[in-house]
Amino acid sequence: MAVNLDPIDAETVRKDFPLLTRIVHGRPIVYLDSANTSQKPASVIEAIDDYYRQHNANIHRAVYQLAQEATDLFEGARGRIAAFTGAPVPGTIFTRNATEAINLVAYAWGREHVGPGDAVLITDLEHHSNIVPWQLLCEERGAELRYLSVSGDGTLSLPQLDEELARGNVKLLAFAHVSNVLGTINPVAEMCARARAAGAVSLVDGAQAVPQLPVNVAALGADFYAWTGHKALGPTGIGVLHGRPEILEAMRPFLAGGDMIGSVSHQRSTWNELPWKFEAGTSMIAEAVGLGAAIDYLSSLGMAAVRAHEQSLTERALARLAEVPGLRTFGPSDAPSRGGVISFTLEGMHPHDVAELLNRDNVCVRAGHHCAQPLMTCLGIPATARASFGPYNCADDVDALIAALHGAREVFGL
Ligand SMILES: Cc1ncc(COP(=O)(O)O)c(C=O)c1O
């Protein structure tokens, strides 16, 4: 008798996600685009609803009870999020998304520490969010933007990292924890340790990691760790930047205005304590409360269980995709080395046509360059189709993908 080692019962989990109960054209939705944005459990939607119905007031600014409740909800969410990712509370800053978190570092840290002759080192597998801010910084400061190359099996090379760091001018190493195209899980702790030994600061883009892996920022040794709420079952409009408090303390502010100040005189201001020094203006209060509920939900599943579940789906998908003639997958070939995202091309069909035809079967996948155009150039292709998983996906979803791919080939007469 087959033993089910998958720790998550996706059929039960699914019931917590109202959108996944929708019937479109008489059939349920097969949602395979969680790397783009995840679906939201009812508890997240209810936390936001409850905040607006019962507790809405501005935070940090008033003494009446509602304002205290709103502040407690907001700061309570921060505390639980910091515990979830193993980061200190003062080093847990709310931003709008991962993109803003990375830009915060590029502006507030980069402008002070990167100058002519220096280098910022990134990799060929980055999302545009972790490329363009460094392009702007290097252009402005007369520094060089260098890339670690990605091998044919979708991995980075530690010897090449050592060579780059040995040049002696790398001020910052910035790279993705998990690639949003290849699925590669990078050796974060080793890379951060090497950067530190070479006197460089590290920034990890955890947008694809926090939703699906147990992440402990302190154990990884990252100086900065950025992620985004909407991929981690939370609402849009909220992200997180974790930073080492001693580095954040020494930095100039990013955005300026209310809430981030200690005091303001006509000519000068002093800054608020961490983390509020980096949270100018009225914060995304409801969104932070929603993200707190999302983290509670993920914690209740257990991130080790989420990881094991998505790994088993990935394993099944890699095996079954190999059955489809003309289908090519990208990234590491073994599920343990990768996250729950699989990019692929189908010979004779453009990825947009693939996605469009899958849509006719209610199978939602993304097609395009996935905001990773330099990586597409390295792979020598303009685009891929991409299927990605969340804790609510089950083996039937993988099978529906495979059936729809066979159907799409038939439409094209392949
Ligand atoms: C690896 C990676 N980094 C950064 C981002 C940007 O996230 P956001 O648009 O929420 O800032 C994404 C989103 O697709 C991503 O996959």
PDBQT file of the ligand as one rigid body, heavy atoms in Angstrom, charges set to zero:
ROOT
HETATM    1  C1  LIG A 501      12.533  36.958  -7.011  1.00  0.00    +0.000 C 
HETATM    2  C2  LIG A 501      11.634  38.164  -6.960  1.00  0.00    +0.000 A 
HETATM    3  N1  LIG A 501      12.111  39.306  -6.448  1.00  0.00    +0.000 NA
HETATM    4  C3  LIG A 501      11.356  40.399  -6.362  1.00  0.00    +0.000 A 
HETATM    5  C4  LIG A 501      10.063  40.411  -6.804  1.00  0.00    +0.000 A 
HETATM    6  C5  LIG A 501       9.273  41.678  -6.703  1.00  0.00    +0.000 C 
HETATM    7  O1  LIG A 501       8.206  41.564  -5.829  1.00  0.00    +0.000 OA
HETATM    8  P1  LIG A 501       7.250  42.833  -5.666  1.00  0.00    +0.000 P 
HETATM    9  O2  LIG A 501       6.731  43.128  -7.045  1.00  0.00    +0.000 OA
HETATM   10  O3  LIG A 501       6.180  42.397  -4.745  1.00  0.00    +0.000 OA
HETATM   11  O4  LIG A 501       8.080  43.932  -5.144  1.00  0.00    +0.000 OA
HETATM   12  C6  LIG A 501       9.530  39.252  -7.356  1.00  0.00    +0.000 A 
HETATM   13  C7  LIG A 501       8.149  39.244  -7.899  1.00  0.00    +0.000 C 
HETATM   14  O5  LIG A 501       7.842  38.552  -8.845  1.00  0.00    +0.000 OA
HETATM   15  C8  LIG A 501      10.329  38.094  -7.433  1.00  0.00    +0.000 A 
HETATM   16  O6  LIG A 501       9.870  36.958  -7.944  1.00  0.00    +0.000 OA
ENDROOT
TORSDOF 0
